[in-house]
């Protein structure tokens, strides 16, 4: 059985500290409660950045988006949306009924 390299690629992007988003992570849309009523919650994702990073919030959010992309998420809802450590819930909104 062949396994998709996507999770490995996403983990490398996270671990390697890339500042640009992968295409899958760039497609993830932000959502709120009303947007996500018909979506499947995948899991909570996190991202962190160094205090010395001048774009710490963006770096942390990008890492969380990459983790969500590796799960197959289409949307993300921020729970802790600020600073050097962020948390969000990853959702997939195109799951058939």
Helices and strands as residue ranges (DSSP letters): H 6-16, H 23-26, E 29-30, G 33-36, E 40-48, H 56-71, E 75-80, E 85-92
